[in-house]
C-alpha cells in the first residue's frame, strides 16, 4: 500500500481576483499512489487514471450536498479501455481502468503517451447523482485523450462554464507527485482579469513537477500568487472504496431466481470482485440459498 512517509493530500477551494474567478487546487500524490497499488497499474495507466481521479476529486468538491456523487468515465478506443472515476462531495474518489497493465512506447519527446493509451476517438461522460429522479448526464467528444483538455471541453460545452484545467502525474518507481488545477471564470469577470488568467496558462503545463518541488502551499504561491488567491475552504482527498457485503448481496438478489438457482446448482457458491478495491466477497451455497429465499419473498 501507500508509503507512510507521503504527506496527506489536500484541496484548496479559492477565490481569485476578488471573486472574478474561482479555482480548485489539489495535491493528489497519495491518492494516486493508493490507486496504483490497489490496481497494480502500469506507468501510463497510473498517469491516465491518476489524472481522471484528480479531476473528478475537484469536481466532487463542486457538488453542493454531501450525499451527491459524480462519475466521470472515458471511452477513447485506446488500449487502456474504459477509464472511470467516482467522486463524492468531500473529494474522496475511487476508480479503475479496464487494462491496467498496458505500457505503450513513450512519445518522441520521452513522455508517457497518455493520449495514445486512452485514445482520441470517443467520449468523456459525466454523470451527477444529485438525489433527483434522474441523474444529470453530460457528454463531449474527446479532444486529445490527455484528460485535462477533455475536462476543460466538458465544462465549456456541457456546463457553459469556460474553464482552464491542468492535471499531472509524475511517475517513477512510485508516484513522485500528482495534482491538478481548475480555474473557472465568473460571469462578472473583467476582460483584464480574463487576460491575466489566459496569460498564466503556460505556468500550469508541468503542474506535477510544481507539486514535486513545492508541495500544495508552495504550488499555491507559485501558480496562483499573482492572481490574488483567497482560500475559501479546504478538504482532504483520498482513495476510498465504500463497497460492502450487503451491497453485493443486493446485487446477487437482483440477478433473479433463475440466475441464483444456476449459481447454486452448478457453482455451489459465488465469488464477487469489487472493481474499485479488488476485494473479493465469497458466498457459500447456503448463503446463496438464503439470498434465493429473499429473492422469492421479494417477487
C-alpha positions as CSV (number, residue, x, y, z in Angstrom):
1,X,0.0,0.0,0.0
2,X,1.0,3.7,0.3
3,X,4.4,4.7,1.5
4,X,3.7,6.0,5.0
5,X,6.1,8.9,4.5
6,X,3.8,10.5,2.0
7,X,2.0,13.6,3.3
8,X,-1.8,13.7,3.3
9,X,-3.3,15.1,0.1
10,X,-5.2,18.4,0.2
11,X,-7.6,20.5,-1.9
12,X,-7.9,24.3,-1.7
13,X,-11.0,26.0,-2.9
14,X,-10.1,29.5,-3.9
15,X,-11.5,32.8,-4.9
16,X,-9.3,34.7,-7.4
17,X,-9.1,38.4,-8.1
18,X,-11.8,39.5,-5.7
19,X,-14.3,36.8,-6.9
20,X,-13.9,37.3,-10.6
21,X,-12.9,33.6,-10.9
22,X,-12.8,30.6,-8.7
23,X,-10.2,27.8,-8.5
24,X,-9.6,24.3,-7.1
25,X,-6.0,23.3,-6.4
26,X,-5.4,19.7,-5.4
27,X,-2.4,17.7,-4.4
28,X,-3.3,14.0,-5.0
29,X,0.0,12.2,-4.8
30,X,-1.1,9.8,-2.0
31,X,-4.5,9.2,-3.7
32,X,-2.9,8.2,-7.0
33,X,-0.3,6.0,-5.3
34,X,-3.1,4.2,-3.5
35,X,-4.8,3.6,-6.8
36,X,-1.6,2.4,-8.4
37,X,-1.0,-0.1,-5.5
38,X,-4.6,-1.4,-5.4
39,X,-4.8,-2.0,-9.2
40,X,-1.1,-2.7,-9.9
41,X,-1.2,0.0,-12.6
42,X,1.5,0.4,-15.3
43,X,3.1,3.8,-15.5
44,X,0.8,5.1,-18.3
45,X,-2.3,3.6,-16.6
46,X,-1.2,5.4,-13.4
47,X,-0.9,8.7,-15.3
48,X,-4.3,8.2,-17.0
49,X,-6.3,7.1,-14.0
50,X,-4.5,9.5,-11.7
51,X,-5.4,12.4,-13.9
52,X,-9.0,11.4,-14.0
53,X,-9.2,10.7,-10.3
54,X,-7.6,14.2,-9.6
55,X,-10.0,16.0,-11.9
56,X,-13.0,14.1,-10.5
57,X,-12.0,14.8,-7.0
58,X,-12.1,18.6,-7.7
59,X,-15.4,18.2,-9.5
60,X,-16.7,16.4,-6.5
61,X,-15.8,19.4,-4.3
62,X,-18.1,21.4,-6.6
63,X,-21.2,19.4,-5.5
64,X,-23.4,21.1,-3.0
65,X,-24.8,18.2,-0.9
66,X,-22.6,15.7,0.9
67,X,-24.8,12.9,-0.4
68,X,-24.2,13.9,-4.0
69,X,-21.8,11.9,-6.2
70,X,-20.2,12.2,-9.6
71,X,-19.0,9.6,-12.1
72,X,-16.7,10.5,-14.9
73,X,-15.5,8.0,-17.5
74,X,-13.7,8.0,-20.8
75,X,-14.1,5.5,-23.6
76,X,-11.5,6.6,-26.1
77,X,-10.9,3.5,-28.1
78,X,-7.3,3.1,-26.9
79,X,-5.6,0.1,-25.4
80,X,-6.4,1.1,-21.8
81,X,-10.1,0.6,-22.4
82,X,-12.5,2.5,-20.1
83,X,-11.0,4.8,-17.6
84,X,-13.5,5.6,-14.8
85,X,-13.6,7.6,-11.6
86,X,-16.3,8.2,-9.0
87,X,-16.1,11.2,-6.6
88,X,-18.1,12.3,-3.6
89,X,-18.7,15.8,-2.3
90,X,-15.8,15.5,0.2
91,X,-13.4,14.9,-2.6
92,X,-12.8,11.2,-1.9
93,X,-12.6,9.1,-5.0
94,X,-12.4,5.6,-6.4
95,X,-11.8,4.3,-9.9
96,X,-10.4,1.7,-12.3
97,X,-9.1,1.2,-15.8
98,X,-10.1,-1.8,-17.9
99,X,-6.5,-2.8,-18.8
100,X,-4.2,-1.7,-16.0
101,X,-1.0,-3.4,-17.3
102,X,-0.8,-1.7,-20.7
103,X,2.5,0.1,-21.3
104,X,2.8,1.5,-24.8
105,X,6.1,3.1,-26.1
106,X,7.0,6.6,-25.0
107,X,6.2,9.6,-27.1
108,X,9.1,11.0,-29.2
109,X,9.7,13.6,-26.5
110,X,10.2,10.9,-24.0
111,X,6.9,11.4,-22.1
112,X,4.2,8.9,-21.4
113,X,1.7,8.6,-24.2
114,X,-1.4,9.1,-22.2
115,X,-3.5,10.3,-25.1
116,X,-2.5,7.3,-27.2
117,X,-3.2,4.9,-24.4
118,X,-6.6,6.4,-23.7
119,X,-7.5,7.0,-27.3
120,X,-8.9,10.0,-29.0
121,X,-11.9,8.5,-30.8
122,X,-14.6,8.5,-28.2
123,X,-16.3,10.5,-25.5
124,X,-16.0,11.8,-22.0
125,X,-19.2,11.2,-20.0
126,X,-20.0,12.9,-16.6
127,X,-22.9,11.6,-14.5
128,X,-24.0,13.6,-11.5
129,X,-26.3,11.9,-9.0
130,X,-27.9,14.9,-7.1
131,X,-30.7,13.0,-5.4
132,X,-33.2,13.8,-8.1
133,X,-35.4,11.4,-10.1
134,X,-32.9,11.3,-12.9
135,X,-29.2,12.0,-12.8
136,X,-27.6,14.7,-14.9
137,X,-25.6,13.3,-17.8
138,X,-23.2,15.3,-20.0
139,X,-21.1,14.1,-22.8
140,X,-18.4,15.6,-25.0
141,X,-16.2,14.2,-27.8
142,X,-12.6,13.7,-26.8
143,X,-10.3,16.5,-27.8
144,X,-6.9,14.9,-27.1
145,X,-7.3,11.9,-24.7
146,X,-4.9,13.7,-22.3
147,X,-7.9,14.2,-19.9
148,X,-7.2,17.8,-18.8
149,X,-8.1,19.3,-22.2
150,X,-11.1,16.9,-22.3
151,X,-12.4,18.0,-18.9
152,X,-12.0,21.7,-20.0
153,X,-14.1,21.0,-23.1
154,X,-16.7,19.3,-20.9
155,X,-17.0,22.3,-18.7
156,X,-17.3,24.7,-21.6
157,X,-19.7,22.6,-23.8
158,X,-21.9,20.9,-21.2
159,X,-21.9,23.3,-18.3
160,X,-21.3,26.6,-20.2
161,X,-18.5,27.4,-17.8
162,X,-15.2,28.5,-19.5
163,X,-12.5,26.6,-17.6
164,X,-8.8,26.1,-17.5
165,X,-7.9,22.5,-16.4
166,X,-4.4,21.3,-15.7
167,X,-3.8,17.7,-14.4
168,X,-0.5,16.0,-13.9
169,X,1.0,12.7,-12.6
170,X,4.8,12.3,-12.3
171,X,5.6,8.6,-12.2
172,X,8.8,6.8,-11.3
173,X,9.1,3.6,-9.3
174,X,6.2,5.1,-7.3
175,X,4.1,8.2,-7.8
176,X,6.5,11.1,-7.3
177,X,3.8,13.8,-7.4
178,X,0.3,14.3,-8.7
179,X,-2.1,17.2,-8.7
180,X,-4.4,19.4,-10.6
181,X,-5.9,22.9,-11.0
182,X,-9.2,24.0,-12.3
183,X,-9.9,27.7,-12.8
184,X,-13.4,28.9,-13.8
185,X,-14.3,32.5,-14.6
186,X,-17.4,34.0,-13.1
187,X,-19.9,35.9,-15.3
188,X,-18.7,39.2,-13.8
189,X,-15.1,38.5,-14.8
190,X,-13.5,41.6,-16.4
191,X,-11.6,41.5,-19.7
192,X,-8.4,42.4,-17.8
193,X,-8.8,39.5,-15.3
194,X,-9.5,37.1,-18.1
195,X,-6.4,38.1,-19.9
196,X,-4.4,37.6,-16.7
197,X,-5.7,34.0,-16.4
198,X,-5.0,33.2,-20.0
199,X,-1.5,34.6,-19.8
200,X,-0.9,32.4,-16.8
201,X,-1.8,29.2,-18.7
202,X,1.8,28.2,-19.7
203,X,2.8,28.2,-16.0
204,X,0.3,25.3,-15.4
205,X,1.7,23.0,-18.0
206,X,4.0,21.0,-15.8
207,X,1.9,21.0,-12.7
208,X,3.1,17.7,-11.3
209,X,6.7,19.0,-11.2
210,X,5.5,22.1,-9.4
211,X,3.9,19.8,-6.7
212,X,7.0,17.7,-6.6
213,X,9.2,20.7,-5.8
214,X,6.9,22.9,-3.7
215,X,4.0,20.9,-2.3
216,X,0.5,22.2,-2.1
217,X,1.1,25.5,-0.3
218,X,4.1,26.3,-2.3
219,X,2.3,25.4,-5.5
220,X,-0.5,27.9,-4.5
221,X,2.1,30.7,-4.4
222,X,4.0,29.6,-7.5
223,X,0.9,29.1,-9.7
224,X,-1.7,31.5,-8.4
225,X,0.1,34.0,-6.2
226,X,-0.2,36.7,-8.8
227,X,-4.0,36.2,-9.1
228,X,-4.8,37.3,-5.6
229,X,-5.9,33.9,-4.2
230,X,-8.2,33.7,-1.2
231,X,-8.7,30.3,0.5
232,X,-12.5,29.7,0.9
233,X,-12.4,26.1,2.0
234,X,-10.1,23.1,2.4
235,X,-10.6,19.3,2.2
236,X,-8.6,16.1,2.2
237,X,-9.0,14.0,-1.0
238,X,-8.3,10.3,-0.6
239,X,-8.8,7.0,-2.4
240,X,-11.7,5.4,-0.6
241,X,-13.9,2.5,-1.7
242,X,-17.3,2.2,0.0
243,X,-18.2,-1.3,-1.1
244,X,-19.9,-3.6,1.5
245,X,-21.0,-7.2,1.6
246,X,-24.6,-6.1,1.9
247,X,-24.3,-4.1,-1.4
248,X,-23.1,-7.3,-3.2
249,X,-25.9,-9.3,-1.6
250,X,-28.4,-6.9,-3.1
251,X,-26.6,-7.2,-6.4
252,X,-26.9,-11.0,-6.3
253,X,-30.6,-10.8,-5.4
254,X,-31.2,-8.5,-8.3
255,X,-29.9,-11.3,-10.6
256,X,-33.3,-13.0,-10.1
257,X,-34.3,-16.5,-9.1
258,X,-33.2,-18.3,-12.2
259,X,-29.6,-17.0,-12.1
260,X,-29.3,-17.6,-8.4
261,X,-30.5,-21.2,-8.8
262,X,-27.9,-21.7,-11.5
263,X,-25.1,-20.5,-9.3
264,X,-26.3,-22.8,-6.5
265,X,-26.7,-25.9,-8.7
266,X,-23.7,-25.5,-10.9
267,X,-21.1,-23.5,-9.0
268,X,-22.2,-24.3,-5.4
269,X,-21.3,-20.7,-4.4
270,X,-20.1,-17.4,-5.8
271,X,-17.2,-15.1,-5.7
272,X,-17.7,-11.4,-6.5
273,X,-14.9,-9.0,-7.0
274,X,-15.1,-5.2,-6.4
275,X,-13.8,-3.3,-9.4
276,X,-12.7,-0.4,-7.3
277,X,-10.7,-2.0,-4.5
278,X,-10.2,-5.6,-5.8
279,X,-11.7,-7.0,-2.6
280,X,-13.3,-10.4,-3.1
281,X,-16.6,-11.4,-1.4
282,X,-17.3,-15.1,-1.2
283,X,-20.8,-16.6,-0.8
284,X,-21.3,-20.2,0.1
285,X,-24.0,-22.4,-1.3
286,X,-26.0,-22.0,1.9
287,X,-25.6,-18.2,1.8
288,X,-26.8,-18.2,-1.8
289,X,-29.9,-20.3,-0.8
290,X,-30.7,-17.7,1.8
291,X,-30.4,-15.0,-0.8
292,X,-32.7,-17.0,-3.1
293,X,-35.3,-17.1,-0.3
294,X,-35.1,-13.4,0.0
295,X,-35.4,-13.0,-3.8
296,X,-38.5,-15.2,-3.8
297,X,-40.0,-13.3,-0.9
298,X,-39.5,-10.0,-2.8
299,X,-41.0,-11.4,-6.0
